[in-house]
């Protein structure tokens, strides 16, 4: 096996693992945004629920698409979109969910 082919296999494998991890985080953020009550966002002083549903839903969709792109070998072409989607999901999980997730009205 040539070294170039070995590097291609390793990078495809790593891209696929990172894309799967980002997709899991994106779907988790969307589900948690969906399950929290709408008035908890207002009470915590955060953006409205519909805003976070749109942001996390879009990031989950991009993350799931990036899994497909990574498996087919085009993982590097959507890398910046995957990064933006992961940041949006992580911002929700780290900054918004602790404020609105515990409130049940």
N, C-alpha and C positions, 0 to 999 in steps of 0.2 A: 504494500500500500504506500502510495506516495505521501510525503509530508503535507502537501497542500490539501489533499483529500482528507487526511486525518484532521487537519485544522478546520476544514469545512464541516465535518461531522461533529466535532466538539462544539463549534460555535452554534450550529443548528440545535444541538442538544441543550446547550445553555440558554439560547433564545427561547426554546420551547418551555423549559422549566420556569424561566422568568415570566413568560406570558401566562402560563397556568397560574402562577402565584398572583399576578396582577388581576387575573380574571376572578379568582376566588375572593380577593379583597374587594373588587368592584361589585360583585354580586352580593357579598355580605353587606357592603355599605348601602346598596339599593334596598335590600330587604329590611335593614334596620331603619332606613328613612321612611319606608312604606309603613312599617308597623307602629311608629311613634305617632301620638296624637297631634293634630294640627295646632291646637292651642298651646302645646308645650313649647313650640318654636317661638310663639309670640311672648309667652311668659318668660322665657329665657333670654329674650332680646336678640334672637338669631333671625336669619332670613326666613321667609315663609317656607312652609312644607313643600309647596309646588316647585319652588326654586331648587331645593335640595333634591327633590325627586327627579327633576329634569337633569341636574348636574350629575347625580350618581347613576341615573339610568343611562345617560349618554356615555359616561365613563365605563359602565359595565358592558355596553354594546361595543365600544371601541376595544375593550380588553378581550372580549370574546372573539372579535374579529382578528385581533393580533395573535390569538392562539392559532387560528386557521392560517394566518400568514406565516407564522413561525414553523408550523408543521410542513407547509408546502415549500419552505425555503426562502420566502420573501420577508423574513423577520426584520431585517435591517431597514426596509422601506417604511415601516410604520413605527419605528422606534421612538420618535419624538411624540407621536400621538399616544403611544403606550405610556410614556413617562408622564405626560399631562394627565391622562386618565388615572394613573396610580396616585398622583399627587392630589387630585380632586377627591378620590376615595379616602385617602389617608387623612386629608384635612377634615372631612366629615367625621370619620371614626375617632380622630384624636381631639377635635375641637368642638364639634356640635353634638355628637352622640352622648358624651358624658353629661351634657346639660339637659338634653331632652329625653334621653333614654330611660331615666329613672322616674319620670313624671307620668303618672297614670291618672287621667281626669275622667 
